[in-house]
Amino acid sequence: MNKSIIASILAFAMIFSFTFQAQAQESRFSDHSTGSNVDILVDNADEMVISATMPAINSSFARVSALASENATTTDITGTLTIDKNLQTMTLVTNEKSEVSTANQRTYDVVIHEVNSLGDINATFTDLETNESYSIEQDKLQASFAIPIGIVIGETLLAWLVGIGATLIVATETWVTVNEIRETLRQKKYEHYEAQIMGGKLYVGHSIDLAGAAQRLVNPMFTKAHANVWSVNSAAAARVARVAGGGATPVGPELNITQVPGFFYYAHYHTASRIGGHSFF
């Protein structure tokens, strides 16, 4: 079987399995062990650490292991992803054999560039020893030729985070689901926040003023998933849509009725012409 096909099937199978089980969780971060070889080791205000193990590869998958790393096929490969919420960084450490020493450890700097509305991840893993980078673009069909097994595990862990709606660091900015933080934000002095839809969930980022919120709502450079704003209440959200629409009465509030399993909907306004994104609240 073609090596690229084997690697692609392996990555897809792992991501599908972990994402499906993550979305089936009824509670978030309540148990340190989530089953299926994914463990939450640490989860607090400063950092989150999660780990996954991929069983030793043998028989038909031996070629993938030999291609991807020099680990013996009898060795389970474990990846531990640390999300530093203060420094806004992510680091993946695996027990793959180093390419420059005899150590059984490789460390990758992880940068998520984008997560689209469907949950497809665009990310880069950089081996800190060799400075070699590996790009993951889940919304594009890729041939996985020399992708290390550790990257497959890292990609799986990122997909798992998106699946459960965990805090994400995207392009050095922290994004939190509105369900997680809405009550806290309503106690603060700011009324408006950047918002985007990732993996079918609504995330909020930095606070912005009314003018910035209105501009974001109709910014032609943003996609539908990005040109969104979340405000602390209905009146504030309506103001954003009104200003963005040149003073015309906004449309709404609206709430989508036809819901897709795994996707969450929130009440929102549109500009009078319906041009632009959603003004959520």
N, C-alpha and C positions, 0 to 999 in steps of 0.2 A: 504494500500500500504506500502511496506517496507520503513522504515525511511531513509535508506541509498540511496534508489532509488529516493525518493522525494528530498533529499538534492542535489544529483548529477544532477537531472533534473533542479532544481532551479538555481544552479551555472552555468550550461551549457547555460540555457536560457538567463541569465543576461549577461554572457560574450559574447555570440554570438550577442546579440542585441547591446551592446555597441561597440564591435569591428567593426561590420558591419557599424555602423553609423560613427565611427571615420574614417574608411577608405574612406567613402564617402565625407568627408570634402574637400572642394576645397581650403581653406586657413587654415593655422595653427596659432592658438593662436591669431587670429585677433579679435575674439569676446569673451567676457568674459563668455557668456552663449553659450554652444554648443548644448543645447537641450537635451532631454531624461534624464533629471535630472543629467547631468554631467556639472559641472561648473568649469571654470578656474578662480580661485580667485586671484592668483598672478602668474606672469611669468616674471622674470627679470634675470639678470646675476647671482644673488645670490641664488635665490630659485624659485621653482615652487610649487604652492599649488592648488590641484584639489579636488573636492568634488562630491559625488554621494549619492543619497537617494534611499532607497529601500522602497516602500510603505508597509504599515502595512499588515502583513500576517494574513489571517483568513481561515476559513473553512478547506479545505483539507491540507493546508500548516501549520495549527496551530501546528501540531505535530513537524514540523521542528523547529519552533520558540521555542517551549517548550523544545525541545532537545538541541537546540543550545545556548539559552540564557534564562534568566528569565524575559526578557522584556514582557510587556503585548502585546498581538497580535494586539492591536489597535494603537501601537506606530510606526511611521515611523522610520526606522533606517538610520542614516546618517553617512557616513565615510568621513573624510578629510585626504588626504595624502599630506604630506609636504616633498619635496625633497630639501635638503640643498646641493647646488652645491659646496659650499666651504668645508664643513665638510664631504661631500660625504656620507650622511646618509639619510634614509627615515623613516618617522614616520607616523603611521596611528592612528587617534583619532576618536572614535565612541561614540554615545550616548547609547550604550548598558549599562545595569545595571552592575555595578562593582561587582565582586565576593567577595571583601573583605571590602566593605563599602556600604553606602547607596547612593553613587553618581551614576548618570546616565552617566558614562564616563568610557571608557576603552582605554588604550593606548598601541599600539603595535610597537615594533621595527621591521622594515621590511628589509630583506636582500634578494636580488636577487642573486642566485648562478649561474644561466645560463639562457639564452634565445636562443633556437636553431634556425636554419635557417627558420623553419616554424612558429616561433613565440611562441612555447610552452615554458612556464615559469616554472622554478624550483626555488622556493622561500621559505623562512621561516618567519613566523610571530610569534613574542615572546611577550606575555602579560607581560608588565613591572611590574604589581602588583603581579601576581602569578608565574611569570617566566616560565609559561607553553608555549611550542612552538608547532606550527602547520605547517606542511610541505605541500607545494603545488607542485605537479609534474604533469604538464599537459600532458606530453608525456607518462604517465603511467595511466592505468585504476585503479582508486582508489575508495574504498567505503568510502563515507563521513559520518561517524557516528557522532561524537560530534564536528563538525566544527561550531564555532560561526558564526552568521549571519554577524558580522562585517568582518570576514575573507573573506566571499563570496564577500562583497562589495570591500574589499581591492584587491582581486584577479581580480575583474572586472576592477578596476582602473588601475592596472598594465597592463592588456591586452589592455586597451584603450591607454595607453602611447605607447606601442609597436605598436599598430595599426596606430597611427599618426606619428610615427617616432620621438618621443620626446627624449630628452637627457635621457640616462639611466645610473644608477649606478649599475654595475654588479661586485660583489665580490670586493667592495670598489674602483673600477676603473670607471672613467667617460667615457662614449662612446657617441659620437655625430654623426649623419648621415653626410656622406660626402657632401650631397647637402647643408647642413646647414653651413658647416664650410670650404669648399674647398678653397674659395677665400681668407679667412683669413690665412689659412695654407700656401698658395702659397706666402704670403708676409713674412713669417718667414724664419729663416736660415736653418731649418731642411728640409731634402728632403724625409724622409721615416717615415711611421707611422704604428703601429700595426693596423690591420683591421680584422673585422669579420662580417659575414652575420647573422643578427638577424631579424626574421620576414620578410624575403625577401628583406631587405634593407641593404646597406653597411654602417657600422659604423667604425669610426676611434677612436683610443685611444692614448696612449703615443707615442712620437717620439722615433725612434731607429736609430742606425747607419747602414751603409751598411752591415757590417758583421752580425749584429743582424737581419736585415731584411732578408738576404739570409738564415740564419739558421731557422728563423720562417717559411719561405716558404716551407721548406722540413722537418720540425720537425715531426717525426713519432708519437709523442705523441699527436699531434693536429688532430682534425677532419677537414674535408673539409671546414666546415664553419669557423674554427678558423685559419687555416694555410694560412692566407692571409696578404698581405701588401698593403698599398696605398702609392703612391709616387706623388710628386707634378707635374710631367710631364712624357711624354712617354719615354724620354731618361733615366730618373732616374729609372722608372719601369723596363725597359729593362736591366739595369745594375744589378738590384736585381736578375732577372731571370737568367742572364748569370752567376753571381757568384754562385748562388744556384745550377746551373747545371754544375759546374766544369769548367766554361769557354766556354762551347759550346754555339753556337748561339741559343738564345731563340726562342720559337714559338710565333708568334703574330706580331702586336697586333690583338686580336680577340674581337669580340663583339657578344654575343649570339643573334640570330635572333628570335628564337621562344620564345616569352615572355609570361609569365603567368600573368594574371591580378593581380595587387597588388604587384608584384615583379618588382624590378628595376635592370637593367643590366648596367655594366660599362665596358669600354674597358680594356683589361688586357693582360699580357704575361704569358706564362708557361715556365718551363724549357724545354730544348731540348727533354728530355725523357717524358715530361708531368707529371713527378712525383711531388707531392706536390700540393700546393694551387695556388691561383691567385696573380699575381703581378699587382694590379690595378693602374690606374692613372686617 
